[in-house]
Amino acid sequence: MPHIIYKGLELNQVKTIEARVVDALSQIIDCPVDHFTTEWTPTTFISRGVENQGGYPFVTINWFKRSETMQSEVAEVITDLIKAFGYEDVCVYFNEMSPSHYYENGTHF
């Protein structure tokens, strides 16, 4: 935990930034790097019936509640790394999970 999910990027782009994102976020939120998971979900954007139109990178972070300051720092790191690929728009969304609703091997946090 945290779980980082990338959509709207090429797989090789995610591979390029994954370690830098995890290392930076580890420092910001004081969480060991081996607690992170990274997922890439292939995405096809469709606009007015045309594939691969109108999309942009979208990153979802599932985690336990952190401060707004930490969220802002995390969003800035991710946005800057993705914009370096030439994207104009990047969306970062935080999904706050409750420890009592999160189970690992049958036990909640």
C-alpha positions in Angstrom: 0.0 0.0 0.0 -0.2 2.6 -1.7 -1.4 1.2 -5.1 -0.6 3.3 -8.1 -2.6 2.7 -11.3 -1.6 4.3 -14.6 -4.0 4.7 -17.5 -3.5 6.6 -20.8 0.2 6.1 -20.9 2.4 3.7 -22.9 3.7 0.7 -20.9 7.3 1.8 -21.6 6.6 5.2 -20.2 5.3 3.7 -17.0 8.4 1.5 -16.8 10.6 4.6 -17.3 9.1 6.6 -14.4 8.0 3.8 -12.0 11.1 3.6 -9.8 11.4 7.4 -9.6 7.8 7.8 -8.6 8.0 5.1 -5.9 11.3 6.5 -4.6 9.9 10.0 -4.4 6.6 9.0 -2.9 8.4 6.8 -0.4 10.2 9.9 0.9 7.2 12.2 0.9 4.9 9.8 2.8 7.6 8.0 4.8 6.6 4.5 3.5 9.0 1.7 2.5 9.3 1.2 -1.3 8.4 -2.5 -0.9 4.9 -1.4 0.3 4.0 0.1 -3.1 2.4 -1.6 -6.0 2.3 -0.2 -9.5 -0.2 -1.2 -12.2 -0.5 -0.3 -15.8 -3.9 -0.6 -17.4 -4.0 -0.4 -21.2 -6.6 2.2 -22.2 -8.4 3.1 -25.4 -10.0 6.5 -25.4 -13.0 7.0 -27.6 -14.5 10.4 -28.6 -17.4 10.6 -30.9 -16.9 7.0 -32.1 -13.2 7.5 -32.9 -10.6 5.5 -31.0 -7.6 7.1 -29.4 -9.0 10.6 -29.4 -9.5 13.0 -26.5 -7.5 11.1 -23.8 -4.8 12.0 -21.4 -2.8 10.3 -18.6 -4.9 9.4 -15.6 -3.2 8.1 -12.4 -5.2 6.7 -9.5 -3.6 6.3 -6.1 -5.4 4.0 -3.6 -4.0 4.7 -0.2 -4.9 5.3 3.4 -5.7 9.0 4.2 -2.7 11.3 4.1 -2.5 15.1 4.5 -3.5 17.5 1.7 0.1 18.7 1.7 1.4 15.2 1.0 -1.3 14.7 -1.7 -0.1 17.9 -3.4 3.5 16.9 -3.3 2.7 13.4 -4.7 0.5 14.9 -7.5 3.3 17.4 -8.4 6.0 14.6 -8.7 3.8 12.4 -10.8 2.5 15.3 -13.0 6.0 16.6 -13.7 7.4 13.2 -14.6 4.5 12.4 -17.0 4.6 15.9 -18.6 8.2 15.3 -19.5 6.8 12.9 -22.1 5.1 15.8 -23.8 1.6 15.5 -22.4 -0.2 18.8 -21.7 -2.8 17.4 -19.3 -2.3 14.9 -16.4 -5.0 13.8 -13.9 -4.0 12.4 -10.5 -6.8 11.1 -8.3 -6.5 9.9 -4.7 -8.8 7.2 -3.5 -8.7 7.2 0.3 -9.2 3.7 1.8 -10.3 2.9 5.3 -7.8 0.6 7.1 -10.8 -1.3 8.6 -12.0 -2.1 5.0 -8.6 -3.2 3.7 -7.7 -6.8 4.2 -4.4 -8.5 3.5 -4.4 -12.3 3.9 -7.7 -12.1 5.6 -6.8 -9.5 8.2 -7.6 -5.9 8.1 -5.2 -3.1 9.1 
